[in-house]
Amino acid sequence: MQASRRTLLKGGLATGIAAVAAGAGLLTPQLAMATWPKAAFGAKNVDAAT
């Protein structure tokens, strides 16, 4: 019983911290996003795309 209570409390705490961080705007994917390669998607052949 004690181990499952501890797991529940740890999971709840982690979820709460993640929710607060997301609400504060700290968990945004902007740093991981790359620029859109317009030239590659508009290319007509493989050589122009690479």
KAUR-V232203 format. One record per pair of residues at least 12 apart in sequence whose C-alpha atoms are under 10 Angstrom apart, sorted by the first residue. I is the first residue (numbers start at 1). J is the second residue. D is the distance in whole Angstrom. If there is no record, write none. Layout:
# KAUR-V232203
i & j & d
I & J & D
I & J & D
This chain:
# KAUR-V232203
i & j & d
37 & 49 & 9
